[in-house]
C-alpha cells in the first residue's frame, strides 16, 4: 500500500505542520482504521516508509501464560509481529489520509487564530455585525476572517445590532473550544469605556492622568473617577477635551448613555461626595 507522503509533507509544511506530526497522526489513524476491519488483531502498529510512501500493518497475537502460585492471573505475552496489512486497505487508507490532513489543517488554522487573538484579550476591537437568524439571542461580530460572539449577557439593554454595522467591542475572553477558538466580546463591560477614552485622551496613555474607578449601568449612565499624576494637569478637563470633543467622541460609541466624570480622592468622604454629584452631599 502506498500514499503520497511527499506531497502530504509539502502541504503540511505550508501550514506549519512538522512531517513527524503528520506521520504520527497518519500512522495512528491507519492503526485505528485497521482495528475496525474484520479479523483484525488486537495488537497492531503501522510503519510508514517516508521514501516510498508505503505502509505496513504489523500485528501481534496474544500468547497465554501459564499461571503460577505467585501470579495466578498472568497477563498474556505478545508473539512475534507479522505483516497483516489488508489487501483491500487502499481505499480506506486514502480516505483516512484525507481525514487526517483535514483535521491537522483545521487544528493548525485554529492555533493560528488562537495565537493571533490570545493577545487581544482586554483590548478594544472594531468588528462588523453579522446576521444570524438561527441565533437571535447572540450576536456574531466579524473581525477579518474570524467571528467573535457577543452573547446576550454582554449586550447593552435596548441597543440594536444591525447586519453590516461597524461596532467597537471589548474582548472579554479568548479560549480553545470544541469547534475551534472561541472569542467572546462585550458592549456592556465597564472596561469598554476606559478603552474608548484611551483612544481619545493622550494624557491617559502617557500616564499624566489615570482612571481610578468606573461604575457603569450600560445604556444609561457611567461614572468615572479620575486622578492627575502630573502637577498642573486637570484630569476632568483632559477627559472632557476642548469644547467637550473627547467625551463626545466616546459617547458617540455608546449611544444615549450619559457619562459623569468626577475627581478621585484617597479620602473616602471626599470621594463619595464627588461621586454623588451633581447631587450635593450634606454629610458623609
C-alpha positions as CSV (number, residue, x, y, z in Angstrom):
1,X,0.0,0.0,0.0
2,X,1.4,3.4,-0.9
3,X,0.5,7.0,0.0
4,X,1.9,10.2,-1.5
5,X,3.7,11.2,1.7
6,X,6.0,13.6,-0.1
7,X,3.0,15.6,-1.4
8,X,1.3,15.5,2.0
9,X,4.5,16.7,3.7
10,X,4.7,19.7,1.3
11,X,1.1,20.6,2.1
12,X,1.7,20.2,5.8
13,X,4.8,22.4,5.6
14,X,2.7,25.2,4.1
15,X,0.5,25.1,7.2
16,X,3.5,25.0,9.6
17,X,2.9,21.3,10.4
18,X,6.1,19.2,11.0
19,X,6.4,16.0,9.0
20,X,6.8,14.0,12.2
21,X,3.5,15.3,13.4
22,X,1.8,14.3,10.2
23,X,3.4,10.8,10.2
24,X,2.4,10.1,13.8
25,X,-1.2,11.2,13.3
26,X,-1.4,9.2,10.0
27,X,0.0,6.1,11.5
28,X,-2.3,6.2,14.5
29,X,-5.3,6.8,12.2
30,X,-4.4,3.9,10.0
31,X,-4.0,1.7,13.0
32,X,-7.4,2.6,14.3
33,X,-8.9,2.0,10.8
34,X,-7.2,-1.4,10.7
35,X,-8.7,-2.4,14.1
36,X,-12.1,-1.9,12.6
37,X,-11.5,-4.4,9.8
38,X,-12.8,-8.0,10.0
39,X,-10.5,-10.4,11.9
40,X,-8.1,-7.6,12.9
41,X,-5.5,-8.5,15.6
42,X,-6.0,-6.8,18.9
43,X,-2.4,-5.5,19.0
44,X,-1.0,-3.7,16.0
45,X,1.1,-0.8,14.8
46,X,1.6,0.9,11.5
47,X,5.0,1.6,10.0
48,X,5.4,4.3,7.3
49,X,8.2,4.4,4.8
50,X,8.8,8.1,4.1
51,X,10.7,7.5,0.9
52,X,8.4,5.1,-0.9
53,X,5.1,6.2,0.8
54,X,4.3,2.6,1.6
55,X,3.0,1.5,5.0
56,X,2.7,-1.8,6.7
57,X,0.4,-3.0,9.5
58,X,2.4,-5.1,11.9
59,X,0.2,-7.3,14.1
60,X,1.0,-9.5,17.1
61,X,-1.2,-12.2,18.8
62,X,-1.5,-12.8,22.5
63,X,0.1,-15.9,23.8
64,X,-1.4,-17.3,27.1
65,X,1.0,-17.6,30.0
66,X,0.7,-20.5,32.5
67,X,-0.5,-19.3,35.9
68,X,1.8,-19.8,39.0
69,X,1.3,-19.6,42.7
70,X,2.9,-16.2,42.7
71,X,0.9,-15.0,39.7
72,X,-2.4,-16.9,39.3
73,X,-3.7,-14.5,36.6
74,X,-0.7,-13.6,34.5
75,X,-1.0,-11.2,31.6
76,X,-0.6,-12.8,28.2
77,X,2.6,-12.2,26.2
78,X,2.8,-10.9,22.7
79,X,4.1,-13.2,20.0
80,X,6.3,-12.2,17.0
81,X,5.0,-9.5,14.8
82,X,3.7,-10.3,11.3
83,X,2.5,-8.4,8.3
84,X,-1.2,-8.2,8.5
85,X,-1.9,-5.3,6.0
86,X,-5.3,-6.0,4.5
87,X,-5.3,-6.5,0.7
88,X,-8.2,-4.2,0.2
89,X,-7.0,-1.5,2.5
90,X,-6.0,1.0,-0.2
91,X,-9.3,2.9,-0.5
92,X,-9.8,3.1,3.3
93,X,-6.2,4.2,3.7
94,X,-6.6,7.1,1.2
95,X,-9.8,8.2,2.9
96,X,-8.1,8.1,6.3
97,X,-5.2,10.1,5.0
98,X,-7.5,12.8,3.7
99,X,-9.4,12.9,7.0
100,X,-6.1,13.2,9.0
101,X,-4.8,16.0,6.8
102,X,-8.1,17.9,7.0
103,X,-8.1,17.6,10.8
104,X,-4.5,18.7,11.1
105,X,-5.0,21.7,8.8
106,X,-8.1,22.7,10.8
107,X,-6.2,22.4,14.0
108,X,-3.2,24.4,12.6
109,X,-5.6,27.1,11.4
110,X,-7.3,27.2,14.8
111,X,-3.9,27.6,16.5
112,X,-3.0,30.5,14.3
113,X,-6.3,32.2,15.1
114,X,-5.9,31.5,18.8
115,X,-2.3,32.8,18.8
116,X,-3.4,35.9,17.0
117,X,-6.3,36.7,19.3
118,X,-5.0,35.4,22.6
119,X,-3.0,38.7,23.0
120,X,-6.1,40.7,22.2
121,X,-7.9,39.9,25.4
122,X,-8.7,43.1,27.3
123,X,-8.4,45.2,24.2
124,X,-10.8,47.2,22.0
125,X,-11.5,45.9,18.6
126,X,-13.7,47.1,15.7
127,X,-15.9,44.5,14.0
128,X,-18.9,44.1,11.7
129,X,-22.2,42.7,12.9
130,X,-23.2,39.5,11.2
131,X,-26.9,38.5,11.0
132,X,-27.7,35.0,12.3
133,X,-31.4,34.2,12.0
134,X,-30.9,30.8,13.8
135,X,-29.4,32.5,16.9
136,X,-31.3,35.6,17.7
137,X,-30.2,35.9,21.3
138,X,-26.5,36.1,20.4
139,X,-24.8,38.5,18.0
140,X,-21.8,37.5,15.8
141,X,-19.2,40.1,15.1
142,X,-16.8,39.5,12.2
143,X,-13.2,40.6,12.7
144,X,-11.4,39.8,9.5
145,X,-11.8,36.1,8.8
146,X,-12.8,35.4,12.4
147,X,-16.1,35.7,14.1
148,X,-16.5,36.7,17.7
149,X,-19.5,36.1,19.9
150,X,-21.4,38.9,21.6
151,X,-23.7,37.0,23.9
152,X,-26.8,38.4,25.4
153,X,-25.2,38.9,28.8
154,X,-22.6,41.2,27.3
155,X,-25.1,43.3,25.2
156,X,-26.4,46.7,26.2
157,X,-30.1,46.7,27.1
158,X,-32.1,48.4,24.3
159,X,-29.1,48.5,21.9
160,X,-29.8,47.1,18.4
161,X,-27.2,45.5,16.3
162,X,-27.9,45.7,12.6
163,X,-26.3,43.5,10.0
164,X,-23.3,45.1,8.4
165,X,-23.0,47.8,11.1
166,X,-19.5,48.5,12.4
167,X,-19.2,48.5,16.2
168,X,-16.4,48.7,18.7
169,X,-16.3,45.9,21.3
170,X,-14.2,44.9,24.3
171,X,-12.5,41.4,24.1
172,X,-13.6,39.6,27.3
173,X,-12.1,36.2,26.7
174,X,-10.3,34.0,24.1
175,X,-10.3,30.3,24.7
176,X,-9.9,27.0,22.9
177,X,-13.3,25.5,22.2
178,X,-14.6,22.2,20.8
179,X,-15.2,23.8,17.4
180,X,-12.1,26.0,17.4
181,X,-11.1,29.2,19.2
182,X,-14.0,31.0,21.0
183,X,-13.7,34.8,21.2
184,X,-16.2,36.5,23.5
185,X,-16.7,40.3,23.2
186,X,-18.7,42.8,25.1
187,X,-20.6,46.1,24.7
188,X,-21.6,46.4,28.3
189,X,-18.3,45.9,30.1
190,X,-17.0,48.9,32.1
191,X,-13.5,48.5,30.6
192,X,-15.0,49.3,27.2
193,X,-15.5,52.9,28.4
194,X,-11.9,53.0,29.6
195,X,-10.5,51.8,26.2
196,X,-12.7,54.3,24.3
197,X,-11.3,57.1,26.4
198,X,-7.7,55.9,25.9
199,X,-8.3,56.3,22.2
200,X,-9.2,59.9,22.6
201,X,-7.1,61.1,25.6
202,X,-3.3,61.2,25.2
203,X,-2.9,62.0,28.9
204,X,-4.2,58.5,29.8
205,X,-1.7,56.8,27.5
206,X,1.2,58.9,28.8
207,X,0.2,58.4,32.4
208,X,-0.4,62.0,33.2
209,X,-4.0,61.1,34.1
210,X,-5.4,57.8,35.5
211,X,-8.9,56.4,35.6
212,X,-9.1,55.1,39.1
213,X,-12.7,53.6,39.1
214,X,-15.6,53.1,36.7
215,X,-19.2,52.4,37.6
216,X,-21.4,51.6,34.7
217,X,-25.0,50.9,34.1
218,X,-24.7,50.0,30.5
219,X,-27.1,52.0,28.3
220,X,-28.0,54.5,31.0
221,X,-25.1,56.1,32.8
222,X,-21.4,55.7,33.6
223,X,-19.4,57.4,36.3
224,X,-15.6,57.7,36.0
225,X,-13.3,58.8,38.8
226,X,-10.1,60.4,37.6
227,X,-6.8,61.5,39.1
228,X,-3.9,63.6,37.9
229,X,-0.4,62.2,38.2
230,X,1.3,65.2,36.8
231,X,1.2,68.6,38.5
232,X,-0.8,71.2,36.6
233,X,-3.0,68.8,34.7
234,X,-6.7,69.0,35.1
235,X,-7.9,65.3,35.0
236,X,-11.5,66.0,34.3
237,X,-10.7,68.6,31.7
238,X,-8.4,66.1,30.0
239,X,-11.2,63.6,29.5
240,X,-13.7,66.2,28.5
241,X,-11.5,67.8,26.0
242,X,-11.7,71.2,24.2
243,X,-15.4,72.1,24.0
244,X,-16.3,68.6,25.2
245,X,-14.8,67.0,22.0
246,X,-13.2,64.0,23.7
247,X,-16.1,62.9,25.8
248,X,-18.4,63.5,22.9
249,X,-16.3,61.2,20.7
250,X,-16.7,58.4,23.4
251,X,-20.4,59.0,23.8
252,X,-20.9,58.5,20.0
253,X,-19.8,54.9,20.5
254,X,-22.2,54.4,23.5
255,X,-25.5,55.8,22.1
256,X,-27.7,57.6,24.6
257,X,-25.5,56.6,27.6
258,X,-24.5,59.6,29.8
259,X,-21.0,60.0,31.2
260,X,-20.2,61.7,34.5
261,X,-16.5,62.4,35.3
262,X,-15.6,63.1,38.9
263,X,-12.5,63.7,40.9
264,X,-10.9,60.8,42.7
265,X,-9.7,61.2,46.3
266,X,-7.9,59.0,48.7
267,X,-10.3,60.5,51.4
268,X,-13.4,58.3,51.3
269,X,-15.7,61.1,52.4
270,X,-14.5,63.5,49.7
271,X,-14.6,60.7,47.1
272,X,-18.2,59.7,48.0
273,X,-19.3,63.3,47.9
274,X,-17.7,63.8,44.4
275,X,-19.2,60.5,43.2
276,X,-22.7,61.7,44.2
277,X,-22.5,64.8,42.1
278,X,-24.5,66.6,40.7
279,X,-26.3,65.9,44.0
280,X,-24.9,67.8,47.0
281,X,-23.9,65.7,49.9
282,X,-24.8,67.3,53.3
283,X,-22.9,64.7,55.2
284,X,-20.8,61.5,54.7
